[in-house]
Amino acid sequence: MNLLLEFIIANGLIFDALGVIGLGIFALAALRLVKNGKSWGGSMMGYGAVALLIARLYVLIAPHFIDNDFLHAIGPVGIAMTEGLPTLLLTFGLAGVVWGLWGHEKWLKEKY
């Protein structure tokens, strides 16, 4: 097998942790744009990054607490929500980041 692929598979937790840390830093940087520059695009980037962070943490943690007993307890509506929640959060998170980048760029053009 390819050495790079083996490294990625063997060290998946490290890459997951780095991804979560990176999303957290991105959210903090976006919120700093809001605080220091009053950029509404920064707030949208922050909301998007937090949605992506929540979705990523959900994907990492869900296999550890979702089992047959849990699924039986939440019923069909809960099962549908647990299946759809990560996709919804990832979609809105990416849209928020893109919209925030666009809005911040527009704000910079108007400011300067």
C-alpha positions, 0 to 999 in steps of 0.5 A: 500500500502507499506509504502516505495512505498508511500514515493517514489511516494510522494517524487519523486521530491526529488529523481529526484533532488538527482539523478541530483545532484549525476550525477553532482558530478560524472561528476565533480569527473571524470573531476578532475581525468582528471585534476589531474591524466591525466586519459583518462578514467576520460574524458570518465566517464565525457562525459558519466555522462554529457550525463546521466545528460542531458538525465535525465534533458530532461526526467524531463523537457520535460512534461512541454514544449512538448504539441500538438502545439509544436509537430505540429510545429516540424513535424514528424522528430522532433517528432522522435527525441524527442522520440529517444533522451533520449534513445540515450543519456542514452545508450551513457552515460552508455557506456561512464561511463563503458568505462571510468571506464575500461579505468581508471582501465587500466591506473592505472595498467599501471601507477603503 
